[in-house]
Structure formats: C-alpha cells, structure tokens
Amino acid sequence: MIAVGIDISKSRFDVAVHPTGECWSSETDPSATEILVSRISELQPDRVVLEATGGLEAPLAAALLNAGLAVAVVNPRQVRDFARATGTLAKTDRIDAAVIAEFGAKIIVHLRTPDDEQRSHIRELVVRRGQLIDLITAEKNRRRRVGSDIVQRINRVIVFIEAELADLDDEIGATIRDSDAWQDTADLLQTIPGVGPTIASQFVALLPELGRLNRSRIAALVGVAPYNCDSGAFRGKRMVWGGRVQVRRALYMATLVGTRYNPVIREFYHRLRTKGKSAKVALVACMRKLLIIANAIVRNHQPWTLIS
C-alpha cells in the first residue's frame, strides 16, 4: 500500500511517502498547493492522510478530494500514540509526516467523501454560529463583574452579536431548504422531542454520516461510546473520550431537554438514576441513546412518531 502523510503548519506542508521514504516540502499558497496535489496524484497513492489541525487542513483536503484521491483526516493524538508505540520519540515536521504516512498504511482510517461546495458552506456557517454563541456567553460573564458604565458598552456588543447570530440562523435555514435531502433529514430529526431547528441543522452540517453507520460506530464517531479500562482483576470505570466536540455539544443540549420532554429519554434517565448512576453518567448514557435513535430515524427514514 502506498500512503502519503502530510504534516501541516501555517506556512509549509511536509510530505512523506510510505513505503518509499520519499520526502519533500511545499509552500501553502494556492499555486504551490496545486503543484503539490498534482505531484501526489502522479504517485497514485492508496490514501493521503492529514492530521486535523483546527481547520488548516481543510483547503488541502478539499483540493485532494477534488483530484479524486482517497483522503483521511485523523486525530493527532492517535498518530502521536502510534509514534510512541513504534519507538519514534523524536519530533520534527519531516519525521511527523513520515509517521503519519506509516500510520495511514498500517491503521484502518475513515476515508472522507468529496464535500461539495454547499456542504462546506453550511459547515462553515454552523461553526461560525458556535463561535458567536461563545462570544455572547463570554460578554455576559464579563457583564457581571464590571461597573454600570462598562455594562452599557458590553450590552451594545451583545446586541450586535445577537443580530449577527439571527442573520446567520436565517442563512443556515435557507441553505438547508435549498437541499431537499438536507431538509428531509432536518424534518425527520425535528420529530424527536428535544431536537429543534438549530440542533437539527448542526447534525446535518457536522454529522453527514448519520444514518450511514451502525450504532457502535456512530457513537464512537461523536465521542459517546464507553471504553473499558480493565486490567487483570481490576475493573476500572468505563469512560468516553474523543469524537466531534461540536456535535457532542448539540447532542448534550438536546438530551438535557429530552430528560424533561422526551418520554423515552426521560424514563431511561430516571431508571439509571434510580439504579444509583450519577447524573453525569446517566446523562451521557442518554446522549448515546438519543444519538442511536436519531441514527435509526435517518437510516430508516421513519419519524419519531412511528418508532416510539
């Protein structure tokens, strides 16, 4: 298998090929990226692997996908753990690229499907919406700790951000309505008690795999799958970690509402609490249950009223 690993920074791409060991660097401007994609295409690799780097990888991943290459964007922590396991303790950009390439060749990775322009657009809108919510929360927290003259200034900022947020919600809604498939998925999700238009739009934009994976894989993808921590006679607590943070935040809010207004989730939550589970453990279990229900609804194309 030929795997290409790319280490990404703001100003440079470091590229390595497994198993040949070929390495080179490239600038990150559009013209250099076009040359890079062309050179990688000539190698006819089985996959090209990038680390998730807070969005820096997105333009390159899109260019590689548009060139017809198989692309995987992986968690940097997994790659670092792989490096330690193989005895690679040194860390430079070139070494990291070689480790990423070897990781891609030896580990099963999730390959991305080509994102069309509309999918990328709505994802950016939803991500920006989350940023605005964080800004409003930060300003409201500051407002509690300042004098009255500063409060007025903070209020003006909050009003401005809330207006921008309203415009963004309108654009997200319009973008979803432009796609029959997305609108259909959003409508199905909103039949679930506790899931409104905002949460449904986040699922549409940030979790396109919904309805396409089995219950175990979708739970692991979002980060609500429990993992054992056992050794010998020791039985540790099962823990969840990893996954898509923004999707998990949306799922958390839907579950909080669901513990009050969704009969299935409410009954499940109270049953776990009666058994002595902590509120946090019970809530995470409810998040997983709600996600699995949403996955089944989208997969089977059946609204909540037909399966509850």
Phi, psi and omega in degrees: 000134175261120179236136177252128176249138182232121173267129190246131170229179183296326188248354187205145169253127172254127188242139176223148181242130175249131014258006187289334182083004179297138181222147172198170181238158180215149171289169185254003180288162186304318182294319178293323178296320178298318178295319180299313181298320179297318181294319178294320179300324179296334179285342183051056182287156175287330177199153174241128187244130176237152172272146172290123185230045175069025178107344179297334183279345189300310181299319180293317179301318179296319180295319179293318178296319179295336177276002177085017181268151176279122188236138174232134174249118191244162179287126180301328180296322178296319180294319180295319177296322178296318179299315179297319181296330180265006176083013178268097184263333178292154183218109169226170181298318181291319177297317179300319179297319179294321178294318179298319179296314179295321176302314180296329181282329189253343183246141177290123181238155179275118181275136180281153171263153182300127176274127173280171185298323182294320179296315179297321181296312183291328177296317179297321179296316182292320177298317178297324177300317178298323178295320178295321177299319178296321179295317179297316179298317180296318180294320178294324176293320178295325184299332181286346190243014184233170180284171187296326181293324178284329179303318180298321178295318179297319180300322179296320178296316180298317179299318179297314182294321180295325176294318176297321179296319178297317178298320180295318178299320178297318181291322177298315179299318180294321180296319178293320180294336179288344180245118179299321181294316180294317180297321179297315178296317179298319179296318178298316181295325182285354172284346179280123176302124182107348180251114178255186182301320183295312181293320178299319180294325178292322176295318180298317186281320191254352181225065180295345179284351183301128181090353182251345181248161176284174187297323181291316183289323180291324178294319178292323181297321180279333179099030177239018176270126180284140178244138179291153174224071185243150176204117182060232179278349182284134177237101181276175179287140174285138185229153174250148177197166179075195177090184184269110189298314184294323176294319181295324177296317178296318179296322178300314180296318179297323181289321177303314177294320181297328179294347177253322191242349178262114187300323181291312181292320180299314180294321180295317179298312182293327178294319178293319179295322178296328179282359177098005178290144178292161181301321182293315180296316180297321182291319178296320177297321178293323176301315180296318180296317179296320178296317180296322176297314179299320179298317180292321180298314180291318181297315184271354181055045179234129179290166182307318186298339180269347183244345183279000000 
